[in-house]
Amino acid sequence: MRLHTRLLSLLLALFISLPAWALNLNDAMSALGDAKASGQLGELPSGYLGVVQDGGQAAEIARLINQARLAEYQRLAQENGIQLSDVEKIAGKKALEKTPAGQYIQLNGAWQRK
């Protein structure tokens, strides 16, 4: 019973501390450059980030930044009276063009180094 109580206490402590390990948008933005430079994340033609090579917090970084991008794209679409898909295409084209050599972009459904 004593071991059971210790395990329960340990699990509770881990559960309580999980939010401290979670990324927020500022953390994700700070980590983005390294994640792209290391080949974990790349730019998609849709204007969003994609996971090239999963590892570390790549998926969480992409999720948080893509949420922020979607909110901004929706705002721009509404503000300019255009479709969200048009804003996404424009943003994707710009992101692909601005991606530095050596980082990943997706073209025709395949990841490639620019």
PyMOL commands that set and color helices and strands:
alter all, ss='L'
color gray80, all
select helices_A, chain A and resi 2-21+25-37+58-80+84-98
alter helices_A, ss='H'
color red, helices_A
select strands_A, chain A and resi 41-43+49-51+104-107+110-113
alter strands_A, ss='S'
color yellow, strands_A
deselect
rebuild
show_as cartoon
